[in-house]
């Protein structure tokens, strides 16, 4: 399981579930370097442009609105691009901020 929140595994209920499901391995992406950030950006775009202030009478209507937005978005979109190259990211994450733990290269 990929997680971009280093604290995601700390609540007691999560710890108990992970102990019971040993086949699950958590992998943490470096803070602010995650592909999940791009997913979050896209969900923010959908929320702002297709869902917020909308009126949906059913889940089917909401799903249809999201699908229509995605189709239109795909017709006009441009790829997300990173603003830093891999070397810059690796340099930054190799030096964690004071009080933080480096998450790259760890196995949880």
Phi, psi and omega in degrees: 000132178264131179227142177250015178239109184299335181270001185300333184264005188271333180298143182306320181296322179290317178301317179296317180296316179297324178295323179282338184242070185296342180287347179272127176242128177273135175236126182256132176275152178299140179306133178067010180239013190271143171294338178296333176300322179293324176296316178299321177300314181296319177297325176296320178297313179300316181300310183293319190262343185234333188252310184302138181068008177276161177235115184237124183281343181204168175297325178299318178295318178297314179299319179296320179295318178295315180298318179296319178298313182299318178300313180293320180298317181296332178287334185241000188283163170234154182296147170293142178231144176285147178266350177233149177274172185301320181297319179295317180296314181297323177296316182295317184282345178285346178239087181296153178294154179305134180086359180244158179253136176295137182252350180283140178079004180264154177238123183250000000 
